[in-house]
Amino acid sequence: MKLHCGSRLLDLSRPVVMGILNVTPDSFSDGGRYTALDAALRQVEQMLEGGAALIDIGAESTRPGALPVSVGEELDRLLPIVEAVASRFDTIVSIDTSTPEAMTACAARGAGLINDVRALRRPGALEAAAATGLPVVLMHMQGEPGTMQRNPVYQDVATEVVDFLRERMLACEQAGISVDRIVLDPGFGFAKTLAHNLRLLHELQALQALGRPVLVGVSRKSMLGAVLGGAPVDRRLHAGLAAAVLSVERGARIIRTHDVGPTVEALALWQAQEHEEST
C-alpha cells in the first residue's frame, strides 16, 4: 500500500517510523527543546539518520490538561520550521494540527500529510483538508485535551473506537477526501484509562476491518509509566519499544515515536522474522 503525500510517496508495504518534532514550550516529553530553528533542524537530521520515514511537526500541545493556543501563535511556531524542514530534507513532512488555517498554510509550504487528533472536527477543518489534496490521519478522542482524562467511559473501547473512525471516514468522503487518503489512529492515551489503553492494544487488529493503514503513537506516554509502576518519561523507552512491536504485529503500519533509532531497530527484527516466515 502506498500513500501519496504531496510530491512524495510513502510506501506502507512494511511498517515505517514517524519521528516526532514538538515545537511547543509545554509538550509532556520534550517541551521547549526544539522551539529554536537550529535545534529543530538538528533533531530532524538525527531522526532521519535513525531511519524515520517521515517527520511529524506539532505546535500545539495535546497532553492531558493542555491549554489551547491561538491560531496566530500556532502558525508563528509552525510555519518557519515546516518550511525549513520541507526545503532542506528529502522527507515527508506531517503536520500535527487541528487548525484549518495551519493545514492550508503548511500545505503551501511543502507539508505532505495532515495528522489531526480531533479527526477534522473543528469548524472548517474538513473543507481545508480536502482542499489541500493531502492524506489525513484521523484520530479517536473523546472531548478535548484539556478535559479528556477526567472521566472517560466506554462500554467496549475497541468497538467504539472503530465506530467513531468509520463515521469520520464517511464524513471525509462526503467532504471530498477519498478513502485512499485516510490513515487511522486509535488514540492511545487520549480520553482513555490504563485499562482502556491495554484493551485497545490487545484488540488493535479490530481496526483492520476499516481497510485503511493504522498509525499508533504510544511513545513515552503515561500508560507506559503506569504499567511500570510510575516510571518517569525518561524510563519508558523499553516498554514503548514493546508496544511498537505489538502494534505492528496487530496490523499497524506507522509508528509515531520520539525514539526513532531504537524503534527502527526493534521493527527491523520483526520484519526479518516476518520475511523468514514467508520464505
N, C-alpha and C positions, 0 to 999 in steps of 0.2 A: 504493500500500500504506500502511495506517495501523496504528499500534501504540497500543493502549490502555494508557496509563501512569497508572494510578490514575484521578484525576479529569480528566486531560488527555489529549489525543490528539496523537500525533507523526505528522505527515504525511511519509511517505518516498517520495512520488511524485517528488521530486527530492532530491539529496544534501543532508544537513544537517551542521552542525558541532557537536560536543560539546566544551565547554570543560572543561579540567582544573583542579581545585582540590585540591591536595595539602595536607592539614593534618597533615603529618608533619615531624619535625625532620631527616629523613635522605633525602628523595627526591633522585634524582640531579640534577634540574634546578633545583628551587626549594625544596628542603628548608628548613623553618623560616620561610619568608617569610609564610605565611598561617595560622599556628597561632593567632594572636590573632583574636578575632571581628571586630573593626573592620576589620582588614586583609583578612580573608577576604571580608567583605561588599563592600568597595570593589573587590576583584578580580572578584567575581561581577558587580557592576554594570558594570564595564568590559567584561567578556566579553559580557554581554547587549547592551550598546551596540554592540559589534563584530559582533553578528549570531549569537551562539550560540543554538541551538535548545534546548539542554539543558546542564546543569552536572553533571559527574561528580566527586563528592567522595570522597576516599580518605584513610584514616587509618593505613594500613599500607604502608610502602614495599615494592615488589616489584622493586626494581632487583637486578641480579645481586649476590649476596653479602649481600643484606639479611637481617637477623635478624628472626624473628617477634616480634610484640608480643602481650601478654596480651589476653584478651577485655576485661577491665576497662579497660585502657589505651586500646584501640581505641574502646570506647564513650565514654569520657571525652573523647576528641578529637573524635569524630564527631557525637555526638548534639546538642550545643548548636548546631553550625554547620548541620547538616541542618535542624533545627527552625527556625532563624532564616532560612535561605535559602528554605525552603518557605513560610514565613508572610509574608515581605516581598517576594518577587519572583514575578511571573507567569511561571514557567518549570517545566520538568520537572526534578526532582532525581533524579539517578542516584547510587547508592552503589556505590563500588568496594570490595567486600568479599567475603571467603570465609567469614565467620563467621556461623553461623546466628543467634546472639543479636543481631548487628547488623542482619541482614536484618529480623528481626521488629520490633525497636525502631525502626528507621528508617522502615519502612513505616507504623508507627503515628504517626510524626511528619511524614508528608507525602511521603516518597520515592515516586517513580513507576517506578523501574527498578532492577534488581539487575545489577551488572556484576561477574562473578566470574572472575578469572584462572585459578582452579582448576576451572572448569566444574562447580561444585556437587559436588565430590568429597570435601569434608570431611564427617565424620560428622554427620548431621542437616541438612546444607545443602539437599539435595533437598526434604526434608519442610518445612523452614522456608520456602523459596522458594515451594513450591506453596501453602502456607497463606496467603501474602500476597496471592495473586492477581495479582501484578505480572509484567510481562515480565522475561526474563532474558537476559543476554549470556553466552554460553558461549565461553570462550577456550581455544585449544590451548596446552599447555605440557607438556614432559616434566619430571618431578621437581618440585622445589621451588625458589623463587627463590634460596635460599642456595647451591644446588649446580648449578643448571640449566645453567650455561655451562661446566662442567668438561670435558665430552666429548660433546656432542650428536651423535648418529649417526642418519642416515636412509638408506634405500635410494632412496626417491623422496619428497621432502619434501611436495610438494603432495598426492600421493595419500594419504600417511599422515595429513596434517592433515585431509583430507576424511573419511577413515575414522574418525578419532578423534571428529570433531564429529558424524558420523552416529550413532556409538554413544552419545554423550552426549545427543543429541536423543531417542533411543529411551529412555534412562534417565529423561529428563524426562517423556516421555509416560507411562511406566509409573508415575511418581510423581504424576501428575495435572496436569502442566504441559502444556497443549495446545500444538500446534506453532505456532499463531498468536501465541504469547507468546515465541517464541525468536528471538534475534539471534545471529549467529555472528561470531567474531573469530579470524583465523588465528594471532594471537600473534606478531607481528613482534618479534624481539629476545628472545623467551622460549625458551631452550633451542635456539638456532639460531645457527650461524656466519654470517658475512657471505655466504658462498656460498649457504647455505640461505635466508637472507632475500631475496637477489636472485632466486633461482629461484622462491621463493614469490610475490614481487611479479610476476614475469614470467607466472606461471601462475595468478594470483589468480582469474581467471574460472572456474576449476575448481570453486570453491565455489558457483557458481550452480546446480550440479546438485542441491544440497540444498534449493533453493527458499525460502530464508529471507534476510532482509536481512543484509548483511555490514557489520561495523564494522571499521575499520582505524585503528590507532594507531602511527604511526612518529615522531611529533613529538620532535625533539631527540635521538633515540636514537643509540646508538653506531654502528649500521650506517651512519648518515649521516656521522658523523665519520670512519669508516674509508674510505668512498668518497672523502671529501675530503682524504685524506692525514693524518688525525689531527686534524681541526678540533675545537676545544673546543665545549662545549654552546652557547655564545652565538654561534657562527658556523655553525649548521646550519639556519637558517631557510629559505634558498632551496632547498636540497636537500629539506627537508621539504615545501615547497610543491609541488615537482615530484612527490614521492612521492604527495601527496594527489591531485593531478590524474590521475596514472597510475592510482591506485586507483579513482577514480570512473569513469574510462574503462573499467576492467575489472570494474565492477559494484558497487563499494562504495556504500553509502547513508549511512553515518555515518562522519565523520572526527573522530577524537578528537585534540585538539591543545591545546598551551599557547598557541599563537599564533593566536587566534581571528580577529581582524580581517583580517590578511593572507590567511588560509586562506579566509575567506568571499569575499574579493575574487578570489582565484585561481579558486574554484569558480564565481563569477558569470560569468567569461569562458567557462569550459567550458559552463555552462548556456546562455549566449547563443548559442554556436555550435551546440549541440545543437538549440535552438529553430529556428535558421536552417536547419539541415538538414531539419527536419521540415515546413517551410512551403514 
